[in-house]
Amino acid sequence: MSVFDRPIVMLDFETTGLSPALGDRITEVAALRIVGGRIEERFVSLVNCGVRIPSFITALTGISQEMVDRAPPAADVVPRLLDFIGGDTLAAHNASFDEKFLVAEGERLGRGCGHAHLVCSLKLSRRVFPGLPSYKLGQLSGRLGIAFRSAAHRAEADAEVAAEVLIHIGRHIGREYGLPRIEPAMLAAVNKVAAAKVPTWLGKYAAEKNAAAPA
């Protein structure tokens, strides 16, 4: 079943910390292109940014110093990542976190980001499925019946589950509001709507889209 009318790239980074402004860097990236309602392309790589991996990061992710020391350098990985994303909509679970690292790594190499929109699956989940006890990826995916196929806190596993969460959200909105295809730009707009106003906003949006559709 086709869900989205344009591709969306789900991004996940593993990093050495929380802030690129404080010198934290990426250690692993996964970017998965969702076409229609399926993951069709993958860009996955460990990244050598020439920094030390804190022991607590290794304990959390399993990514060791030796692994990143043997990985391709950021100067190779980041341009290929930006080319992979291109002008498609970018998504992530807690998207502001991943986008700030993408921007920072691009700026280090004199490269800008070209993604069309930014969609946060965490914010969307709060608006579309209000009242859940947690919106952290592991707990949320479990509530939605989406299982990790490999260890959490690795970029590809997290990106894959986040992509399935986003597809689930798209299908839910389509069913609830009678929309045959979901526009990524609409999801980005819903991110900015107050949670209490989302049902009314989506109802009005769907009514306008369906009224404008050919008979």
MDTraj code that builds the backbone (N, CA, C; nanometers):
import mdtraj as md
import numpy as np

residues = "MET SER VAL PHE ASP ARG PRO ILE VAL MET LEU ASP PHE GLU THR THR GLY LEU SER PRO ALA LEU GLY ASP ARG ILE THR GLU VAL ALA ALA LEU ARG ILE VAL GLY GLY ARG ILE GLU GLU ARG PHE VAL SER LEU VAL ASN CYS GLY VAL ARG ILE PRO SER PHE ILE THR ALA LEU THR GLY ILE SER GLN GLU MET VAL ASP ARG ALA PRO PRO ALA ALA ASP VAL VAL PRO ARG LEU LEU ASP PHE ILE GLY GLY ASP THR LEU ALA ALA HIS ASN ALA SER PHE ASP GLU LYS PHE LEU VAL ALA GLU GLY GLU ARG LEU GLY ARG GLY CYS GLY HIS ALA HIS LEU VAL CYS SER LEU LYS LEU SER ARG ARG VAL PHE PRO GLY LEU PRO SER TYR LYS LEU GLY GLN LEU SER GLY ARG LEU GLY ILE ALA PHE ARG SER ALA ALA HIS ARG ALA GLU ALA ASP ALA GLU VAL ALA ALA GLU VAL LEU ILE HIS ILE GLY ARG HIS ILE GLY ARG GLU TYR GLY LEU PRO ARG ILE GLU PRO ALA MET LEU ALA ALA VAL ASN LYS VAL ALA ALA ALA LYS VAL PRO THR TRP LEU GLY LYS TYR ALA ALA GLU LYS ASN ALA ALA ALA PRO ALA".split()
xyz = np.array([
    [0.0845, -0.1199, 0.0000],
    [0.0000, 0.0000, 0.0000],
    [0.0875, 0.1241, 0.0000],
    [0.0625, 0.2147, -0.0931],
    [0.1366, 0.3406, -0.0963],
    [0.0826, 0.4344, 0.0110],
    [0.1699, 0.4954, 0.0863],
    [0.1293, 0.5838, 0.1959],
    [0.1649, 0.7289, 0.1645],
    [0.2906, 0.7533, 0.1314],
    [0.3376, 0.8902, 0.1095],
    [0.3463, 0.9203, -0.0397],
    [0.3136, 1.0439, -0.0756],
    [0.3151, 1.0777, -0.2180],
    [0.4525, 1.1216, -0.2674],
    [0.5469, 1.1398, -0.1752],
    [0.6850, 1.1731, -0.2112],
    [0.7792, 1.1017, -0.1148],
    [0.9031, 1.0772, -0.1551],
    [0.9963, 1.0065, -0.0657],
    [1.0282, 1.0853, 0.0608],
    [1.0545, 1.0117, 0.1668],
    [1.0993, 1.0665, 0.2949],
    [1.2228, 0.9881, 0.3375],
    [1.3273, 1.0579, 0.3820],
    [1.4485, 0.9924, 0.4300],
    [1.4497, 0.9964, 0.5827],
    [1.4444, 0.8783, 0.6449],
    [1.4517, 0.8683, 0.7903],
    [1.5985, 0.8597, 0.8310],
    [1.6410, 0.9498, 0.9184],
    [1.7815, 0.9628, 0.9579],
    [1.8000, 0.9283, 1.1047],
    [1.9083, 0.8593, 1.1341],
    [1.9470, 0.8397, 1.2736],
    [2.0985, 0.8444, 1.2848],
    [2.1473, 0.9222, 1.3797],
    [2.2895, 0.9274, 1.4122],
    [2.3138, 0.8636, 1.5478],
    [2.4255, 0.7947, 1.5624],
    [2.4855, 0.7705, 1.6930],
    [2.5979, 0.8726, 1.7071],
    [2.6150, 0.9269, 1.8261],
    [2.7080, 1.0378, 1.8471],
    [2.7876, 1.0174, 1.9754],
    [2.8879, 1.1032, 1.9949],
    [2.9681, 1.0968, 2.1171],
    [2.9036, 1.1722, 2.2325],
    [2.7975, 1.2458, 2.2058],
    [2.7308, 1.3242, 2.3089],
    [2.6099, 1.3949, 2.2516],
    [2.5652, 1.4986, 2.3217],
    [2.4380, 1.5618, 2.2876],
    [2.4493, 1.6898, 2.2069],
    [2.5685, 1.7477, 2.1975],
    [2.5775, 1.8809, 2.1388],
    [2.6979, 1.8969, 2.0464],
    [2.6751, 1.9198, 1.9172],
    [2.7882, 1.9499, 1.8290],
    [2.8555, 2.0811, 1.8645],
    [2.7812, 2.1719, 1.9265],
    [2.8390, 2.2997, 1.9678],
    [2.9447, 2.2814, 2.0764],
    [2.9370, 2.1712, 2.1497],
    [3.0343, 2.1408, 2.2550],
    [3.1408, 2.0433, 2.2075],
    [3.1436, 2.0178, 2.0782],
    [3.2476, 1.9321, 2.0219],
    [3.2079, 1.7885, 1.9987],
    [3.0832, 1.7527, 2.0256],
    [3.0404, 1.6150, 2.0030],
    [3.0297, 1.5885, 1.8532],
    [3.0574, 1.4638, 1.8140],
    [3.0622, 1.4260, 1.6725],
    [2.9796, 1.3000, 1.6478],
    [2.9552, 1.2719, 1.5235],
    [2.8813, 1.1513, 1.4870],
    [2.9763, 1.0315, 1.4811],
    [2.9230, 0.9150, 1.5172],
    [3.0012, 0.7909, 1.5104],
    [2.9394, 0.6903, 1.4135],
    [2.8104, 0.7061, 1.3854],
    [2.7422, 0.6147, 1.2941],
    [2.6207, 0.6850, 1.2370],
    [2.5871, 0.6530, 1.1132],
    [2.4710, 0.7118, 1.0470],
    [2.3917, 0.6032, 0.9750],
    [2.2604, 0.6180, 0.9768],
    [2.1726, 0.5389, 0.8913],
    [2.0690, 0.6332, 0.8324],
    [2.0557, 0.6308, 0.7016],
    [1.9541, 0.7088, 0.6307],
    [1.8767, 0.6119, 0.5422],
    [1.7465, 0.6009, 0.5651],
    [1.6627, 0.5045, 0.4959],
    [1.5564, 0.5794, 0.4160],
    [1.5536, 0.5572, 0.2858],
    [1.4556, 0.6273, 0.2015],
    [1.3258, 0.5479, 0.1956],
    [1.2173, 0.6116, 0.2409],
    [1.0833, 0.5531, 0.2355],
    [1.0181, 0.6010, 0.1064],
    [0.9776, 0.5063, 0.0243],
    [0.9092, 0.5386, -0.1010],
    [0.7723, 0.4722, -0.0968],
    [0.6670, 0.5520, -0.1061],
    [0.5315, 0.4991, -0.0931],
    [0.5051, 0.4611, 0.0506],
    [0.5205, 0.3351, 0.0823],
    [0.5055, 0.2897, 0.2200],
    [0.6085, 0.1868, 0.2592],
    [0.7228, 0.1873, 0.1880],
    [0.8273, 0.0882, 0.2144],
    [0.9648, 0.1542, 0.2145],
    [1.0574, 0.0940, 0.2893],
    [1.1974, 0.1358, 0.2844],
    [1.2586, 0.0778, 0.1574],
    [1.3055, 0.1645, 0.0691],
    [1.3552, 0.1206, -0.0615],
    [1.5066, 0.1350, -0.0772],
    [1.5684, 0.2291, -0.0051],
    [1.7135, 0.2511, -0.0176],
    [1.7722, 0.2777, 0.1202],
    [1.8992, 0.2380, 0.1365],
    [1.9670, 0.2551, 0.2652],
    [2.1068, 0.3125, 0.2447],
    [2.1431, 0.4049, 0.3337],
    [2.2809, 0.4527, 0.3439],
    [2.3213, 0.4348, 0.4897],
    [2.4151, 0.3443, 0.5153],
    [2.4538, 0.3094, 0.6528],
    [2.6057, 0.3057, 0.6615],
    [2.6622, 0.3711, 0.7618],
    [2.8078, 0.3687, 0.7782],
    [2.8480, 0.4091, 0.9184],
    [2.9502, 0.3434, 0.9705],
    [3.0238, 0.4001, 1.0830],
    [3.1034, 0.5194, 1.0318],
    [3.1429, 0.6092, 1.1231],
    [3.2103, 0.7326, 1.0828],
    [3.3290, 0.7584, 1.1748],
    [3.4436, 0.7850, 1.1140],
    [3.5633, 0.8225, 1.1897],
    [3.5764, 0.9746, 1.1874],
    [3.5443, 1.0359, 1.3004],
    [3.5559, 1.1816, 1.3135],
    [3.6829, 1.2220, 1.3878],
    [3.7712, 1.1253, 1.4140],
    [3.8970, 1.1574, 1.4792],
    [3.8834, 1.1980, 1.6242],
    [3.7798, 1.1455, 1.6920],
    [3.7586, 1.1806, 1.8326],
    [3.7568, 1.0540, 1.9178],
    [3.7710, 1.0726, 2.0479],
    [3.7651, 0.9598, 2.1405],
    [3.6192, 0.9255, 2.1698],
    [3.5919, 0.7965, 2.1812],
    [3.4572, 0.7500, 2.2120],
    [3.4450, 0.7334, 2.3630],
    [3.3589, 0.8086, 2.4305],
    [3.3436, 0.7925, 2.5751],
    [3.2997, 0.6504, 2.6096],
    [3.3426, 0.6029, 2.7229],
    [3.3118, 0.4643, 2.7612],
    [3.1621, 0.4420, 2.7765],
    [3.0890, 0.5442, 2.8217],
    [2.9450, 0.5246, 2.8395],
    [2.8746, 0.5128, 2.7042],
    [2.9304, 0.5734, 2.5988],
    [2.8737, 0.5587, 2.4651],
    [2.8960, 0.4168, 2.4139],
    [3.0155, 0.3637, 2.4388],
    [3.0415, 0.2249, 2.4002],
    [2.9486, 0.1306, 2.4745],
    [2.9254, 0.1565, 2.6032],
    [2.8361, 0.0716, 2.6817],
    [2.6927, 0.0787, 2.6294],
    [2.6503, 0.1974, 2.5849],
    [2.5131, 0.2169, 2.5367],
    [2.4926, 0.1586, 2.3980],
    [2.5882, 0.1836, 2.3086],
    [2.5685, 0.1514, 2.1668],
    [2.6425, 0.0272, 2.1201],
    [2.7487, -0.0079, 2.1909],
    [2.8359, -0.1157, 2.1426],
    [2.9380, -0.0688, 2.0415],
    [2.9408, 0.0614, 2.0122],
    [3.0369, 0.1164, 1.9164],
    [3.1673, 0.1485, 1.9906],
    [3.2733, 0.0813, 1.9525],
    [3.4006, 0.0948, 2.0227],
    [3.4943, 0.1910, 1.9493],
    [3.6019, 0.2272, 2.0189],
    [3.7039, 0.3113, 1.9567],
    [3.7640, 0.2428, 1.8348],
    [3.7900, 0.1146, 1.8465],
    [3.8489, 0.0404, 1.7354],
    [3.7572, 0.0431, 1.6124],
    [3.6273, 0.0322, 1.6342],
    [3.5322, 0.0324, 1.5224],
    [3.5355, 0.1641, 1.4464],
    [3.5354, 0.2768, 1.5189],
    [3.5352, 0.4054, 1.4475],
    [3.6726, 0.4371, 1.3902],
    [3.7790, 0.3900, 1.4555],
    [3.9132, 0.4136, 1.4013],
    [3.9306, 0.3453, 1.2655],
    [3.8604, 0.2341, 1.2436],
    [3.8692, 0.1629, 1.1166],
    [3.7644, 0.2091, 1.0149],
    [3.6766, 0.2995, 1.0562],
    [3.5671, 0.3449, 0.9701],
    [3.6145, 0.4533, 0.8727],
    [3.5396, 0.4763, 0.7642],
    [3.5745, 0.5850, 0.6722],
    [3.5615, 0.7204, 0.7406],
    [3.6431, 0.8177, 0.7006],
    [3.6400, 0.9488, 0.7662],
    [3.5133, 1.0269, 0.7334],
    [3.4819, 1.1209, 0.8216],
    [3.3637, 1.2056, 0.8010],
    [3.3705, 1.2793, 0.6678],
    [3.4908, 1.3159, 0.6245],
    [3.5061, 1.3880, 0.4979],
    [3.4599, 1.3059, 0.3787],
    [3.4569, 1.1729, 0.3943],
    [3.4029, 1.0856, 0.2895],
    [3.2546, 1.0569, 0.3107],
    [3.2161, 1.0307, 0.4364],
    [3.0802, 0.9852, 0.4646],
    [2.9782, 1.0978, 0.4523],
    [3.0087, 1.2144, 0.5097],
    [2.9082, 1.3215, 0.5165],
    [2.8658, 1.3720, 0.3786],
    [2.9592, 1.3986, 0.2851],
    [2.9123, 1.4400, 0.1525],
    [2.8251, 1.3354, 0.0842],
    [2.8586, 1.2074, 0.1012],
    [2.7763, 1.1021, 0.0407],
    [2.6387, 1.0960, 0.1070],
    [2.6342, 1.1216, 0.2372],
    [2.5066, 1.1265, 0.3080],
    [2.4206, 1.2419, 0.2566],
    [2.4794, 1.3592, 0.2451],
    [2.4039, 1.4752, 0.1966],
    [2.3543, 1.4520, 0.0542],
    [2.4366, 1.3885, -0.0280],
    [2.3933, 1.3564, -0.1642],
    [2.2790, 1.2557, -0.1626],
    [2.2856, 1.1597, -0.0707],
    [2.1803, 1.0585, -0.0599],
    [2.0468, 1.1233, -0.0217],
    [2.0501, 1.2138, 0.0756],
    [1.9272, 1.2818, 0.1188],
    [1.8736, 1.3713, 0.0082],
    [1.9633, 1.4465, -0.0549],
    [1.9243, 1.5345, -0.1641],
    [1.8172, 1.6331, -0.1214],
    [1.7144, 1.6472, -0.2032],
    [1.6065, 1.7412, -0.1753],
    [1.4830, 1.6765, -0.1173],
    [1.4929, 1.5491, -0.0757],
    [1.3776, 1.4818, -0.0157],
    [1.3491, 1.5378, 0.1232],
    [1.2304, 1.5104, 0.1733],
    [1.1964, 1.5444, 0.3116],
    [1.2806, 1.4593, 0.4058],
    [1.3309, 1.5223, 0.5118],
    [1.4113, 1.4540, 0.6126],
    [1.3251, 1.4284, 0.7354],
    [1.3372, 1.3091, 0.7926],
    [1.2643, 1.2750, 0.9143],
    [1.3587, 1.2117, 1.0140],
    [1.3239, 1.2227, 1.1410],
    [1.3983, 1.1555, 1.2475],
    [1.3099, 1.1534, 1.3712],
    [1.3405, 1.0651, 1.4634],
    [1.2697, 1.0621, 1.5915],
    [1.3462, 1.1560, 1.6846],
    [1.2829, 1.2663, 1.7235],
    [1.3510, 1.3815, 1.7856],
    [1.4399, 1.4476, 1.6805],
    [1.3742, 1.4970, 1.5762],
    [1.4433, 1.5402, 1.4548],
    [1.5385, 1.6574, 1.4755],
    [1.5097, 1.7450, 1.5702],
    [1.5981, 1.8600, 1.5902],
    [1.7381, 1.8147, 1.6311],
    [1.7470, 1.7039, 1.7048],
    [1.8770, 1.6501, 1.7463],
    [1.9579, 1.6067, 1.6253],
    [1.8985, 1.5226, 1.5408],
    [1.9727, 1.4702, 1.4261],
    [2.0026, 1.5784, 1.3238],
    [1.9086, 1.6717, 1.3050],
    [1.9324, 1.7777, 1.2068],
    [2.0476, 1.8674, 1.2496],
    [2.0586, 1.8988, 1.3796],
    [2.1673, 1.9880, 1.4215],
    [2.3032, 1.9228, 1.4001],
    [2.3120, 1.7892, 1.4164],
    [2.4378, 1.7211, 1.3870],
    [2.4640, 1.7172, 1.2375],
    [2.3598, 1.6963, 1.1572],
    [2.3765, 1.6969, 1.0115],
    [2.4263, 1.8329, 0.9636],
    [2.3663, 1.9390, 1.0125],
    [2.4070, 2.0741, 0.9737],
    [2.5504, 2.1005, 1.0166],
    [2.5840, 2.0643, 1.1409],
    [2.7187, 2.0904, 1.1923],
    [2.8241, 2.0141, 1.1140],
    [2.7981, 1.8871, 1.0839],
    [2.8960, 1.8081, 1.0086],
    [2.9089, 1.8608, 0.8656],
    [2.7989, 1.9043, 0.8070],
    [2.8047, 1.9626, 0.6738],
    [2.8840, 2.0922, 0.6721],
    [2.8612, 2.1764, 0.7716],
    [2.9314, 2.3052, 0.7786],
    [3.0820, 2.2869, 0.7934],
    [3.1246, 2.1843, 0.8640],
    [3.2676, 2.1572, 0.8779],
    [3.3343, 2.1351, 0.7416],
    [3.2554, 2.0864, 0.6451],
    [3.3080, 2.0547, 0.5125],
    [3.2623, 2.1541, 0.4068],
    [3.1996, 2.2613, 0.4520],
    [3.1532, 2.3624, 0.3581],
    [3.0336, 2.3181, 0.2764],
    [2.9540, 2.2255, 0.3305],
    [2.8370, 2.1735, 0.2601],
    [2.7095, 2.2118, 0.3340],
    [2.6090, 2.2565, 0.2599],
    [2.4794, 2.2862, 0.3170],
    [2.3848, 2.1676, 0.3023],
    [2.2729, 2.1748, 0.3712],
    [2.1703, 2.0709, 0.3626],
    [2.0639, 2.1133, 0.2627],
    [2.0146, 2.0181, 0.1854],
    [1.9174, 2.0518, 0.0824],
    [1.7805, 1.9924, 0.1031],
    [1.7538, 1.9311, 0.2219],
    [1.6251, 1.8643, 0.2393],
    [1.5092, 1.9626, 0.2354],
    [1.3969, 1.9119, 0.1813],
    [1.2820, 1.9987, 0.1554],
    [1.2087, 2.0380, 0.2834],
    [1.1849, 1.9428, 0.3707],
    [1.1116, 1.9662, 0.4951],
    [1.1754, 1.8815, 0.6043],
    [1.1396, 1.9118, 0.7301],
    [1.1858, 1.8321, 0.8441],
    [1.0638, 1.7798, 0.9179],
    [1.0580, 1.6480, 0.9353],
    [0.9464, 1.5825, 1.0032],
    [0.9999, 1.5104, 1.1264],
    [0.9362, 1.5343, 1.2401],
    [0.9772, 1.4691, 1.3648],
    [0.8733, 1.3634, 1.4009],
    [0.9115, 1.2366, 1.3957],
    [0.8167, 1.1294, 1.4272],
    [0.7800, 1.1283, 1.5754],
    [0.8671, 1.1811, 1.6614],
    [0.8345, 1.1898, 1.8036],
    [0.7212, 1.2909, 1.8253],
    [0.7351, 1.4112, 1.7685],
    [0.6308, 1.5131, 1.7823],
    [0.5002, 1.4666, 1.7180],
    [0.5105, 1.4028, 1.6011],
    [0.3904, 1.3525, 1.5348],
    [0.3184, 1.2514, 1.6223],
    [0.3943, 1.1611, 1.6845],
    [0.3334, 1.0590, 1.7686],
    [0.2574, 1.1212, 1.8846],
    [0.3132, 1.2251, 1.9443],
    [0.2451, 1.2928, 2.0548],
    [0.1134, 1.3549, 2.0097],
    [0.1097, 1.4022, 1.8847],
    [-0.0093, 1.4695, 1.8346],
    [-0.1135, 1.3722, 1.7821],
    [-0.0674, 1.2642, 1.7199],
    [-0.1603, 1.1693, 1.6574],
    [-0.2068, 1.0621, 1.7559],
    [-0.1206, 1.0253, 1.8513],
    [-0.1553, 0.9241, 1.9519],
    [-0.1388, 0.9836, 2.0921],
    [-0.2229, 1.0807, 2.1284],
    [-0.2070, 1.1449, 2.2594],
    [-0.2371, 1.0479, 2.3739],
    [-0.1726, 1.0746, 2.4870],
    [-0.2035, 0.9986, 2.6076],
    [-0.1230, 0.8732, 2.6306],
    [-0.0259, 0.8441, 2.5435],
    [0.0585, 0.7273, 2.5667],
    [0.1556, 0.7550, 2.6817],
    [0.1983, 0.6508, 2.7539],
    [0.2865, 0.6742, 2.8688],
    [0.4258, 0.7224, 2.8302],
    [0.4727, 0.6894, 2.7099],
    [0.6066, 0.7320, 2.6674],
    [0.6114, 0.7405, 2.5152],
    [0.6891, 0.8368, 2.4681],
    [0.7093, 0.8515, 2.3238],
    [0.8550, 0.8246, 2.2851],
    [0.9335, 0.7718, 2.3792],
    [1.0665, 0.7237, 2.3429],
    [1.0511, 0.6113, 2.2431],
    [1.1467, 0.6004, 2.1525],
    [1.1296, 0.5109, 2.0387],
    [1.1025, 0.3666, 2.0800],
    [1.1762, 0.3161, 2.1787],
    [1.1588, 0.1780, 2.2199],
    [1.0212, 0.1513, 2.2772],
    [0.9751, 0.2384, 2.3659],
    [0.8435, 0.2192, 2.4277],
    [0.7307, 0.2444, 2.3283],
    [0.7451, 0.3492, 2.2466],
    [0.6416, 0.3817, 2.1481],
    [0.6244, 0.2691, 2.0467],
    [0.7363, 0.2212, 1.9923],
    [0.7279, 0.1156, 1.8910],
    [0.6624, -0.0094, 1.9489],
    [0.6928, -0.0405, 2.0746],
    [0.6307, -0.1551, 2.1381],
    [0.4799, -0.1399, 2.1485],
    [0.4333, -0.0198, 2.1849],
    [0.2897, 0.0060, 2.1937],
    [0.2220, -0.0085, 2.0584],
    [0.2950, 0.0249, 1.9508],
    [0.2378, 0.0184, 1.8163],
    [0.2570, -0.1178, 1.7504],
    [0.3220, -0.2111, 1.8218],
    [0.3426, -0.3443, 1.7686],
    [0.4554, -0.3538, 1.6678],
    [0.5523, -0.2623, 1.6787],
    [0.6666, -0.2594, 1.5867],
    [0.7891, -0.3079, 1.6633],
    [0.8528, -0.4129, 1.6146],
    [0.9642, -0.4754, 1.6861],
    [1.0987, -0.4370, 1.6263],
    [1.1987, -0.4253, 1.7112],
    [1.3368, -0.4092, 1.6655],
    [1.3856, -0.5420, 1.6091],
    [1.4483, -0.5382, 1.4915],
    [1.5033, -0.6598, 1.4322],
    [1.6468, -0.6856, 1.4785],
    [1.7096, -0.5822, 1.5339],
    [1.8441, -0.5962, 1.5890],
    [1.8564, -0.5003, 1.7065],
    [1.9762, -0.4879, 1.7631],
    [1.9937, -0.4133, 1.8875],
    [1.9578, -0.2659, 1.8728],
    [1.8835, -0.2142, 1.9713],
    [1.8552, -0.0710, 1.9756],
    [1.9842, 0.0060, 2.0033],
    [1.9787, 0.1360, 1.9773],
    [2.0925, 0.2267, 1.9946],
    [2.2045, 0.1991, 1.8950],
    [2.1710, 0.1361, 1.7833],
    [2.2551, 0.1369, 1.6654],
    [2.1754, 0.2070, 1.5575],
    [2.2452, 0.2810, 1.4714],
    [2.1770, 0.3742, 1.3821],
    [2.0761, 0.3060, 1.2901],
    [2.1161, 0.1947, 1.2278],
    [2.0247, 0.1324, 1.1320],
    [1.9011, 0.0756, 1.2002],
    [1.9188, 0.0111, 1.3145],
    [1.8047, -0.0457, 1.3865],
    [1.7081, 0.0634, 1.4298],
    [1.7616, 0.1727, 1.4848],
    [1.6753, 0.2819, 1.5300],
    [1.6055, 0.3494, 1.4121],
    [1.6791, 0.3714, 1.3023],
    [1.6188, 0.4358, 1.1851],
    [1.5098, 0.3475, 1.1252],
    [1.5326, 0.2173, 1.1243],
    [1.4343, 0.1250, 1.0679],
    [1.3043, 0.1272, 1.1482],
    [1.3147, 0.1235, 1.2799],
    [1.1953, 0.1274, 1.3641],
    [1.1268, 0.2631, 1.3529],
    [1.2043, 0.3717, 1.3517],
    [1.1450, 0.5043, 1.3360],
    [1.0730, 0.5177, 1.2020],
    [1.1298, 0.4581, 1.0978],
    [1.0637, 0.4599, 0.9672],
    [0.9310, 0.3860, 0.9738],
    [0.9281, 0.2712, 1.0415],
    [0.8036, 0.1960, 1.0535],
    [0.7007, 0.2724, 1.1370],
    [0.7473, 0.3446, 1.2382],
    [0.6573, 0.4304, 1.3164],
    [0.5965, 0.5386, 1.2263],
    [0.6785, 0.6011, 1.1440],
    [0.6292, 0.7063, 1.0556],
    [0.5291, 0.6508, 0.9541],
    [0.5589, 0.5348, 0.8982],
    [0.4653, 0.4706, 0.8047],
    [0.3335, 0.4393, 0.8763],
    [0.3418, 0.3910, 0.9992],
    [0.2226, 0.3615, 1.0798],
    [0.1398, 0.4886, 1.0991],
    [0.2062, 0.5998, 1.1314],
    [0.1368, 0.7277, 1.1483],
    [0.0684, 0.7691, 1.0183],
    [0.1407, 0.7558, 0.9067],
    [0.0835, 0.7928, 0.7777],
    [-0.0414, 0.7124, 0.7454],
    [-0.0347, 0.5812, 0.7687],
    [-0.1509, 0.4965, 0.7429],
    [-0.2678, 0.5335, 0.8338],
    [-0.2367, 0.5622, 0.9601],
    [-0.3417, 0.5986, 1.0555],
    [-0.4116, 0.7275, 1.0113],
    [-0.3344, 0.8285, 0.9761],
    [-0.3947, 0.9549, 0.9317],
    [-0.4773, 0.9324, 0.8050],
    [-0.4243, 0.8527, 0.7133],
    [-0.4976, 0.8245, 0.5905],
    [-0.6332, 0.7606, 0.6173],
    [-0.6353, 0.6616, 0.7073],
    [-0.7614, 0.5940, 0.7404],
    [-0.8578, 0.6868, 0.8131],
    [-0.8060, 0.7590, 0.9110],
    [-0.8926, 0.8416, 0.9956],
    [-0.9539, 0.9587, 0.9187],
    [-0.8811, 1.0119, 0.8224],
    [-0.9265, 1.1349, 0.7562],
    [-0.9552, 1.1155, 0.6069],
    [-0.9522, 0.9912, 0.5610],
    [-0.9897, 0.9639, 0.4234],
    [-0.8953, 1.0212, 0.3202],
    [-0.7661, 1.0163, 0.3507],
    [-0.6650, 1.0687, 0.2585],
    [-0.5946, 0.9520, 0.1899],
    [-0.6020, 0.9426, 0.0574],
    [-0.5383, 0.8310, -0.0120],
    [-0.3857, 0.8367, -0.0106],
    [-0.3290, 0.9557, -0.0048],
    [-0.1833, 0.9737, 0.0010],
    [-0.1516, 1.0831, 0.1021],
    [-0.0417, 1.0668, 0.1708],
    [0.0008, 1.1636, 0.2711],
    [0.1166, 1.2452, 0.2158],
    [0.1035, 1.3766, 0.2214],
    [0.2110, 1.4651, 0.1754],
    [0.3104, 1.4879, 0.2890],
    [0.4405, 1.4678, 0.2661],
    [0.5392, 1.4968, 0.3702],
    [0.5300, 1.6401, 0.4223],
    [0.4978, 1.7359, 0.3351],
    [0.4857, 1.8754, 0.3789],
    [0.3742, 1.8907, 0.4823],
    [0.2678, 1.8106, 0.4691],
    [0.1595, 1.8157, 0.5668],
    [0.2077, 1.7654, 0.7029],
    [0.2866, 1.6578, 0.7034],
    [0.3402, 1.6067, 0.8301],
    [0.4277, 1.7116, 0.8981],
    [0.5093, 1.7807, 0.8191],
    [0.5937, 1.8871, 0.8749],
    [0.5077, 1.9983, 0.9341],
    [0.3948, 2.0280, 0.8705],
    [0.3054, 2.1314, 0.9218],
    [0.2383, 2.0865, 1.0510],
    [0.1980, 1.9594, 1.0584],
    [0.1342, 1.9083, 1.1804],
    [0.2292, 1.9175, 1.2992],
    [0.3585, 1.8995, 1.2758],
    [0.4585, 1.9136, 1.3832],
    [0.4478, 2.0480, 1.4542],
    [0.4000, 2.1490, 1.3827],
    [0.3978, 2.2856, 1.4365],
    [0.2619, 2.3250, 1.4947],
    [0.1637, 2.2339, 1.4856],
    [0.0296, 2.2614, 1.5375],
    [0.0212, 2.2162, 1.6831],
    [-0.0414, 2.2976, 1.7679],
    [-0.0616, 2.2580, 1.9079],
    [-0.1375, 2.1265, 1.9133],
    [-0.0967, 2.0375, 2.0031],
    [-0.1518, 1.9015, 2.0064],
    [-0.3043, 1.9008, 2.0131],
    [-0.3628, 1.9871, 2.0950],
    [-0.5079, 1.9875, 2.1123],
    [-0.5819, 2.0282, 1.9855],
    [-0.5145, 2.0980, 1.8969],
    [-0.5794, 2.1489, 1.7755],
    [-0.5595, 2.0569, 1.6552],
    [-0.4797, 1.9503, 1.6706],
    [-0.4451, 1.8662, 1.5563],
    [-0.5663, 1.7987, 1.4921],
    [-0.6587, 1.7376, 1.5678],
    [-0.7742, 1.6752, 1.5006],
    [-0.8542, 1.7729, 1.4155],
    [-0.8787, 1.8932, 1.4677],
    [-0.9520, 1.9935, 1.3899],
    [-0.8725, 2.0351, 1.2678],
    [-0.7432, 2.0545, 1.2862],
    [-0.6571, 2.0958, 1.1741],
    [-0.6576, 1.9897, 1.0646],
    [-0.6405, 1.8639, 1.1033],
    [-0.6378, 1.7555, 1.0051],
    [-0.7739, 1.7391, 0.9372],
    [-0.8817, 1.7562, 1.0133],
    [-1.0147, 1.7461, 0.9543],
    [-1.0367, 1.8515, 0.8477],
    [-0.9961, 1.9729, 0.8768],
    [-1.0099, 2.0818, 0.7782],
    [-0.9207, 2.0570, 0.6579],
    [-0.7966, 2.0142, 0.6830],
    [-0.7035, 1.9861, 0.5739],
    [-0.7595, 1.8786, 0.4810],
    [-0.8101, 1.7691, 0.5417],
    [-0.8630, 1.6589, 0.4617],
    [-0.9854, 1.7020, 0.3811],
    [-1.0707, 1.7825, 0.4422],
    [-1.1898, 1.8288, 0.3711],
    [-1.1512, 1.9118, 0.2496],
    [-1.0529, 1.9979, 0.2664],
    [-1.0075, 2.0814, 0.1548],
    [-0.9422, 1.9979, 0.0462],
    [-0.8580, 1.9013, 0.0850],
    [-0.7902, 1.8166, -0.0148],
    [-0.8911, 1.7318, -0.0911],
    [-0.9868, 1.6740, -0.0201],
    [-1.0822, 1.5864, -0.0860],
    [-1.1790, 1.6646, -0.1734],
    [-1.2113, 1.7882, -0.1316],
    [-1.2995, 1.8716, -0.2150],
    [-1.2310, 1.9113, -0.3447],
    [-1.0983, 1.9274, -0.3381],
    [-1.0229, 1.9695, -0.4574],
    [-0.9860, 1.8531, -0.5474],
    [-1.0054, 1.7292, -0.5008],
    [-0.9682, 1.6123, -0.5789],
    [-1.0620, 1.5951, -0.6970],
    [-1.0098, 1.5461, -0.8104],
    [-1.0964, 1.5227, -0.9268],
    [-1.2065, 1.4226, -0.8939],
    [-1.3216, 1.4406, -0.9517],
    [-1.4345, 1.3503, -0.9279],
    [-1.4059, 1.2128, -0.9886],
])
top = md.Topology()
chain = top.add_chain()
for i, resn in enumerate(residues, 1):
    res = top.add_residue(resn, chain, resSeq=i)
    for name in ("N", "CA", "C"):
        top.add_atom(name, md.element.get_by_symbol(name[0]), res)
traj = md.Trajectory(xyz[None], top)
